[in-house]
Amino acid sequence: MSVGEVKTALDEARHLLDQGRTTIESIGASLDEVAGTMLPTMHDSRREEAEKARRAVSEAIREVTLTLRVITAAQESADEFRRALG
């Protein structure tokens, strides 16, 4: 694989990561909306189902945050490597 081909592959990977970020951010916005409605409504409920739902939403929000961090790290690494290639 030539340096030019590597640069092209890195550019395509960055583009795909941008698309992934957009999708994950949309999911995060939807989760925030759900949490904003659901959590205050169920805050006093001690039912097992309510606790499971609260936990699931919290875990999903955490995963969105972690996924966005991974995407950012991957993009930064790819950008650094691309700069090193010239």
C-alpha positions as CSV (number, residue, x, y, z in Angstrom):
1,M,0.0,0.0,0.0
2,S,1.4,3.4,-1.0
3,V,1.5,6.4,1.2
4,G,-1.1,8.0,-1.0
5,E,-3.4,5.0,-0.5
6,V,-2.9,5.1,3.3
7,K,-3.8,8.8,3.3
8,T,-6.9,8.1,1.3
9,A,-7.9,5.2,3.6
10,L,-7.4,7.5,6.6
11,D,-9.5,10.2,5.0
12,E,-12.3,7.7,4.4
13,A,-12.0,6.4,8.0
14,R,-12.3,10.0,9.3
15,H,-15.4,10.5,7.2
16,L,-17.0,7.3,8.5
17,L,-16.2,8.2,12.1
18,D,-17.9,11.6,11.5
19,Q,-21.0,9.7,10.3
20,G,-20.8,7.5,13.3
21,R,-20.5,10.5,15.6
22,T,-23.6,12.1,14.1
23,T,-25.6,8.9,14.6
24,I,-24.4,8.5,18.2
25,E,-25.0,12.1,19.0
26,S,-28.6,11.7,17.7
27,I,-29.1,8.7,19.9
28,G,-27.7,10.6,22.9
29,A,-30.1,13.5,22.2
30,S,-33.0,11.0,22.2
31,L,-31.8,9.4,25.4
32,D,-31.6,12.8,27.0
33,E,-35.2,13.5,26.0
34,V,-36.4,10.2,27.3
35,A,-34.5,10.6,30.6
36,G,-35.8,14.2,31.0
37,T,-39.4,12.8,30.8
38,M,-39.0,9.4,32.4
39,L,-36.7,10.0,35.3
40,P,-38.8,12.7,37.0
41,T,-42.0,10.8,36.5
42,M,-40.6,7.6,38.1
43,H,-38.3,9.1,40.7
44,D,-40.5,8.0,43.7
45,S,-41.3,4.5,42.3
46,R,-39.7,1.6,44.2
47,R,-41.0,-1.0,41.7
48,E,-38.3,-3.3,40.3
49,E,-39.3,-2.4,36.8
50,A,-38.8,1.3,37.4
51,E,-35.4,0.7,38.9
52,K,-34.4,-1.4,35.9
53,A,-35.6,1.3,33.5
54,R,-33.7,4.0,35.4
55,R,-30.6,1.9,35.4
56,A,-30.9,1.0,31.7
57,V,-31.3,4.7,30.6
58,S,-28.3,5.7,32.8
59,E,-26.2,2.9,31.3
60,A,-27.2,3.8,27.8
61,I,-26.3,7.5,28.4
62,R,-22.9,6.3,29.8
63,E,-22.3,4.1,26.7
64,V,-23.1,7.0,24.4
65,T,-20.5,9.2,26.2
66,L,-17.9,6.5,26.1
67,T,-18.5,5.8,22.4
68,L,-18.1,9.5,21.6
69,R,-14.8,9.5,23.5
70,V,-13.6,6.5,21.5
71,I,-14.5,8.1,18.2
72,T,-12.7,11.3,19.2
73,A,-9.6,9.3,20.2
74,A,-9.7,7.4,16.9
75,Q,-10.0,10.5,14.9
76,E,-7.2,12.2,16.8
77,S,-4.9,9.2,16.3
78,A,-5.7,9.0,12.6
79,D,-5.1,12.8,12.2
80,E,-1.8,12.5,13.9
81,F,-0.7,9.6,11.7
82,R,-1.9,11.4,8.6
83,R,0.2,14.5,9.6
84,A,3.2,12.3,10.2
85,L,2.8,10.9,6.6
86,G,3.1,14.4,5.2
